[in-house]
C-alpha cells in the first residue's frame, strides 16, 4: 500500500517533468507560444496537485 508521503514524491516528479517540458518549448518557440506553454504546464501541475491532495484527504482516518 502506498503511504501518503509518497504522493509528495510523485508531485515533485510531475513538477520536474512539466518544467523540463516548458524549458524545451521556451528555447524553441516565440513569446506567445512560450506563454501558452507556461499556462498549460501550470494548469496540469495544479490539477495533478489537486488530484493528489484529494487522494491524501481520502486516505486520512475519518473522525
N, C-alpha and C positions, 0 to 999 in steps of 0.2 A: 504494500500500500504506500502511496506517495505521501510524504509528510508535507505540511503546509509551507515549511521553509523552502522546499524545493521549487515552489512556484516563483519565488524571487529570482532564482537562477534562470528559469525559463523567461521571465520578463527581461532580465538583463541580456540574455541571448537574443531575444527578439529585438531589443533596442540596438544591439550591435549590428544585426543583420539589416535593420531599416536604415541605420545611419551609414553603413557602408554602401547600401543601395543609393542613398541620397548623395553621398560624396561622388559616386561614379557618375551619376546624372549631372551633378553640379560641374564636373570637369568637362563634360562633353556637349552641353546644350546651352542655349541662350537664356537670358534672365527670366522671361515669362515661364519657360519650362522648368527652370530651377525653382521658382516659387510654387508651381504646381506640384512638383515632386516633393517639396518640403511639406505642403499641405496634405498630400496623400500619405506620406510617411507618418506625419503627426497623427492623422486620423486613424490609421491602422494601429499605431502604437497605443493610442488612448483606448481604442476598442479592445485590443488584446489585454491591456492592463485592467480594464473594467471587467472583462471576462474572468481573468484570474482572481480578481478581488471578490467577485460573486462566488466563485468556487471556494475560495478561502472562507467566506462568511457561511456558506452552507455546511462546511466541514466543522465549524465550531459547535461545541455542545450547546444544545438549546436549554435555556433555563426557564 
